């Protein structure tokens, strides 16, 4: 799931492997007046979840929390 949050663009997704769903996120910073965004953070595996929806939700929460702490 891709969404904008403050000056960031977040890509929250999961990797399904062997019946496990691993939460992952990529965070991009958008420069003012520039449509291109550059990657600023890659989460790696955040955790193992029971469903793809749970994994994506966890990735979203992690990314928002990271963005809140790195806004400037």
OpenMM code with the backbone's topology and positions (N, CA, C; nanometers):
from openmm import Vec3, app, unit

residues = "UNK UNK UNK UNK UNK UNK UNK UNK UNK UNK UNK UNK UNK UNK UNK UNK UNK UNK UNK UNK UNK UNK UNK UNK UNK UNK UNK UNK UNK UNK UNK UNK UNK UNK UNK UNK UNK UNK UNK UNK UNK UNK UNK UNK UNK UNK UNK UNK UNK UNK UNK UNK UNK UNK UNK UNK UNK UNK UNK UNK UNK UNK UNK UNK UNK UNK UNK UNK UNK UNK UNK UNK".split()
positions = [
    Vec3(0.0849, -0.1168, 0.0000),
    Vec3(0.0000, 0.0000, 0.0000),
    Vec3(0.0896, 0.1234, 0.0000),
    Vec3(0.0683, 0.2113, -0.0936),
    Vec3(0.1426, 0.3364, -0.1030),
    Vec3(0.0547, 0.4503, -0.0544),
    Vec3(0.1134, 0.5386, 0.0267),
    Vec3(0.0383, 0.6551, 0.0715),
    Vec3(0.1352, 0.7660, 0.1102),
    Vec3(0.0838, 0.8879, 0.1105),
    Vec3(0.1610, 1.0045, 0.1490),
    Vec3(0.1361, 1.0345, 0.2960),
    Vec3(0.2431, 1.0734, 0.3641),
    Vec3(0.2345, 1.1123, 0.5041),
    Vec3(0.3326, 1.2260, 0.5258),
    Vec3(0.2799, 1.3434, 0.5545),
    Vec3(0.3599, 1.4646, 0.5694),
    Vec3(0.4444, 1.4834, 0.4450),
    Vec3(0.5769, 1.5024, 0.4586),
    Vec3(0.6588, 1.5212, 0.3397),
    Vec3(0.7162, 1.3894, 0.2878),
    Vec3(0.6607, 1.2789, 0.3345),
    Vec3(0.7098, 1.1472, 0.2964),
    Vec3(0.6087, 1.0734, 0.2089),
    Vec3(0.6605, 0.9801, 0.1322),
    Vec3(0.5766, 0.8842, 0.0622),
    Vec3(0.6155, 0.7476, 0.1187),
    Vec3(0.5170, 0.6703, 0.1572),
    Vec3(0.5419, 0.5419, 0.2236),
    Vec3(0.4904, 0.4289, 0.1361),
    Vec3(0.5722, 0.3260, 0.1265),
    Vec3(0.5337, 0.2028, 0.0579),
    Vec3(0.5360, 0.0927, 0.1639),
    Vec3(0.4185, 0.0504, 0.2090),
    Vec3(0.4069, -0.0547, 0.3110),
    Vec3(0.3594, -0.1817, 0.2421),
    Vec3(0.4276, -0.2919, 0.2694),
    Vec3(0.3932, -0.4161, 0.2000),
    Vec3(0.4379, -0.5349, 0.2840),
    Vec3(0.4085, -0.6543, 0.2341),
    Vec3(0.4532, -0.7739, 0.3038),
    Vec3(0.5173, -0.8704, 0.2051),
    Vec3(0.6016, -0.9536, 0.2581),
    Vec3(0.6632, -1.0615, 0.1823),
    Vec3(0.6040, -1.1910, 0.2364),
    Vec3(0.5423, -1.2682, 0.1490),
    Vec3(0.4865, -1.3971, 0.1903),
    Vec3(0.5879, -1.5048, 0.1580),
    Vec3(0.6200, -1.5832, 0.2607),
    Vec3(0.7167, -1.6890, 0.2419),
    Vec3(0.6851, -1.8045, 0.3357),
    Vec3(0.6533, -1.9189, 0.2797),
    Vec3(0.6283, -2.0383, 0.3598),
    Vec3(0.5142, -2.0241, 0.4579),
    Vec3(0.4073, -1.9529, 0.4188),
    Vec3(0.2933, -1.9350, 0.5065),
    Vec3(0.3111, -1.8261, 0.6105),
    Vec3(0.4202, -1.7539, 0.6044),
    Vec3(0.4470, -1.6426, 0.6953),
    Vec3(0.4397, -1.5126, 0.6169),
    Vec3(0.3991, -1.4068, 0.6846),
    Vec3(0.3873, -1.2750, 0.6233),
    Vec3(0.4790, -1.1790, 0.6982),
    Vec3(0.5788, -1.1289, 0.6284),
    Vec3(0.6780, -1.0405, 0.6887),
    Vec3(0.6488, -0.8965, 0.6483),
    Vec3(0.6353, -0.8102, 0.7479),
    Vec3(0.6058, -0.6687, 0.7241),
    Vec3(0.7331, -0.5980, 0.6797),
    Vec3(0.7170, -0.5095, 0.5800),
    Vec3(0.8290, -0.4308, 0.5284),
    Vec3(0.7783, -0.2939, 0.4856),
    Vec3(0.8690, -0.1966, 0.4861),
    Vec3(0.8310, -0.0624, 0.4414),
    Vec3(0.9508, 0.0081, 0.3790),
    Vec3(0.9200, 0.0937, 0.2834),
    Vec3(1.0183, 0.1851, 0.2255),
    Vec3(0.9623, 0.3256, 0.2428),
    Vec3(1.0495, 0.4166, 0.2792),
    Vec3(1.0082, 0.5547, 0.3004),
    Vec3(1.0884, 0.6434, 0.2062),
    Vec3(1.0172, 0.7313, 0.1385),
    Vec3(1.0781, 0.8249, 0.0452),
    Vec3(1.0471, 0.9663, 0.0910),
    Vec3(1.1425, 1.0568, 0.0734),
    Vec3(1.1209, 1.1978, 0.1073),
    Vec3(1.0960, 1.2733, -0.0225),
    Vec3(0.9909, 1.3532, -0.0222),
    Vec3(0.9588, 1.4362, -0.1377),
    Vec3(1.0148, 1.5758, -0.1148),
    Vec3(1.0929, 1.6233, -0.2078),
    Vec3(1.1442, 1.7599, -0.1996),
    Vec3(1.0341, 1.8559, -0.2424),
    Vec3(1.0284, 1.9722, -0.1801),
    Vec3(0.9257, 2.0697, -0.2169),
    Vec3(0.9436, 2.1103, -0.3623),
    Vec3(0.8324, 2.1083, -0.4365),
    Vec3(0.8328, 2.1477, -0.5760),
    Vec3(0.8915, 2.0436, -0.6685),
    Vec3(0.9324, 1.9296, -0.6153),
    Vec3(0.9916, 1.8242, -0.6974),
    Vec3(0.9022, 1.7017, -0.6897),
    Vec3(0.8627, 1.6500, -0.8042),
    Vec3(0.7751, 1.5326, -0.8070),
    Vec3(0.8517, 1.4041, -0.7793),
    Vec3(0.9837, 1.4068, -0.7919),
    Vec3(1.0648, 1.2883, -0.7653),
    Vec3(1.0906, 1.2761, -0.6154),
    Vec3(1.0944, 1.1537, -0.5699),
    Vec3(1.1209, 1.1291, -0.4281),
    Vec3(1.2431, 1.0394, -0.4170),
    Vec3(1.3218, 1.0602, -0.3135),
    Vec3(1.4387, 0.9756, -0.2933),
    Vec3(1.4195, 0.8917, -0.1675),
    Vec3(1.4628, 0.7661, -0.1767),
    Vec3(1.4475, 0.6738, -0.0645),
    Vec3(1.5355, 0.7177, 0.0515),
    Vec3(1.4770, 0.7215, 0.1701),
    Vec3(1.5525, 0.7615, 0.2882),
    Vec3(1.5609, 0.6509, 0.3934),
    Vec3(1.4725, 0.5531, 0.3858),
    Vec3(1.4736, 0.4472, 0.4868),
    Vec3(1.4108, 0.3204, 0.4321),
    Vec3(1.4759, 0.2093, 0.4577),
    Vec3(1.4252, 0.0767, 0.4238),
    Vec3(1.4177, 0.0006, 0.5552),
    Vec3(1.3039, -0.0584, 0.5840),
    Vec3(1.2838, -0.1194, 0.7144),
    Vec3(1.3518, -0.2540, 0.7328),
    Vec3(1.3661, -0.3298, 0.6258),
    Vec3(1.4012, -0.4697, 0.6427),
    Vec3(1.2779, -0.5406, 0.6968),
    Vec3(1.2923, -0.6611, 0.7478),
    Vec3(1.1778, -0.7330, 0.8041),
    Vec3(1.1434, -0.6743, 0.9404),
    Vec3(1.0186, -0.6308, 0.9546),
    Vec3(0.9726, -0.5707, 1.0794),
    Vec3(0.9199, -0.6779, 1.1748),
    Vec3(0.8582, -0.7782, 1.1195),
    Vec3(0.8033, -0.8854, 1.2028),
    Vec3(0.7285, -0.9860, 1.1187),
    Vec3(0.6894, -1.0955, 1.1817),
    Vec3(0.6188, -1.2073, 1.1192),
    Vec3(0.4737, -1.2024, 1.1670),
    Vec3(0.3789, -1.2009, 1.0719),
    Vec3(0.2378, -1.1841, 1.1065),
    Vec3(0.1529, -1.2963, 1.0469),
    Vec3(0.0318, -1.3093, 1.1002),
    Vec3(-0.0589, -1.4170, 1.0592),
    Vec3(-0.1224, -1.3962, 0.9227),
    Vec3(-0.1332, -1.2710, 0.8807),
    Vec3(-0.1979, -1.2438, 0.7511),
    Vec3(-0.1255, -1.1302, 0.6810),
    Vec3(-0.1508, -1.1203, 0.5524),
    Vec3(-0.0896, -1.0106, 0.4779),
    Vec3(-0.1430, -0.8759, 0.5252),
    Vec3(-0.2706, -0.8699, 0.5615),
    Vec3(-0.3297, -0.7441, 0.6105),
    Vec3(-0.2643, -0.7007, 0.7411),
    Vec3(-0.2398, -0.7949, 0.8322),
    Vec3(-0.1730, -0.7623, 0.9582),
    Vec3(-0.0309, -0.7118, 0.9338),
    Vec3(0.0380, -0.7743, 0.8391),
    Vec3(0.1751, -0.7346, 0.8079),
    Vec3(0.1790, -0.5941, 0.7491),
    Vec3(0.0895, -0.5643, 0.6570),
    Vec3(0.0866, -0.4319, 0.5950),
    Vec3(0.0513, -0.3259, 0.6996),
    Vec3(-0.0427, -0.3565, 0.7868),
    Vec3(-0.0802, -0.2625, 0.8932),
    Vec3(0.0391, -0.2341, 0.9847),
    Vec3(0.1145, -0.3366, 1.0189),
    Vec3(0.2326, -0.3186, 1.1037),
    Vec3(0.3376, -0.2345, 1.0319),
    Vec3(0.3550, -0.2572, 0.9038),
    Vec3(0.4506, -0.1789, 0.8257),
    Vec3(0.4092, -0.0320, 0.8209),
    Vec3(0.2808, -0.0073, 0.8069),
    Vec3(0.2301, 0.1303, 0.8061),
    Vec3(0.2578, 0.1987, 0.9393),
    Vec3(0.2282, 0.1309, 1.0495),
    Vec3(0.2517, 0.1880, 1.1826),
    Vec3(0.3997, 0.2188, 1.2037),
    Vec3(0.4849, 0.1249, 1.1653),
    Vec3(0.6289, 0.1439, 1.1809),
    Vec3(0.6748, 0.2651, 1.1007),
    Vec3(0.6310, 0.2761, 0.9757),
    Vec3(0.6731, 0.3855, 0.8889),
    Vec3(0.6258, 0.5210, 0.9420),
    Vec3(0.5032, 0.5294, 0.9879),
    Vec3(0.4508, 0.6550, 1.0424),
    Vec3(0.5303, 0.6951, 1.1659),
    Vec3(0.5599, 0.5995, 1.2512),
    Vec3(0.6379, 0.6289, 1.3716),
    Vec3(0.7778, 0.6779, 1.3331),
    Vec3(0.8394, 0.6149, 1.2345),
    Vec3(0.9716, 0.6579, 1.1904),
    Vec3(0.9646, 0.8005, 1.1345),
    Vec3(0.8658, 0.8278, 1.0520),
    Vec3(0.8495, 0.9608, 0.9924),
    Vec3(0.8296, 1.0672, 1.0998),
    Vec3(0.7503, 1.0365, 1.2005),
    Vec3(0.7267, 1.1327, 1.3087),
    Vec3(0.8564, 1.1702, 1.3796),
    Vec3(0.9478, 1.0780, 1.3881),
    Vec3(1.0744, 1.1048, 1.4545),
    Vec3(1.1814, 1.1652, 1.3649),
    Vec3(1.1559, 1.1718, 1.2332),
    Vec3(1.2563, 1.2213, 1.1388),
    Vec3(1.1989, 1.3246, 1.0438),
    Vec3(1.1093, 1.4041, 1.0938),
    Vec3(1.0384, 1.4995, 1.0092),
    Vec3(1.1283, 1.6089, 0.9539),
    Vec3(1.2288, 1.6481, 1.0226),
    Vec3(1.3111, 1.7616, 0.9778),
    Vec3(1.4378, 1.7159, 0.9148),
] * unit.nanometer
topology = app.Topology()
chain = topology.addChain("A")
for resn in residues:
    res = topology.addResidue(resn, chain)
    for name in ("N", "CA", "C"):
        topology.addAtom(name, app.Element.getBySymbol(name[0]), res)
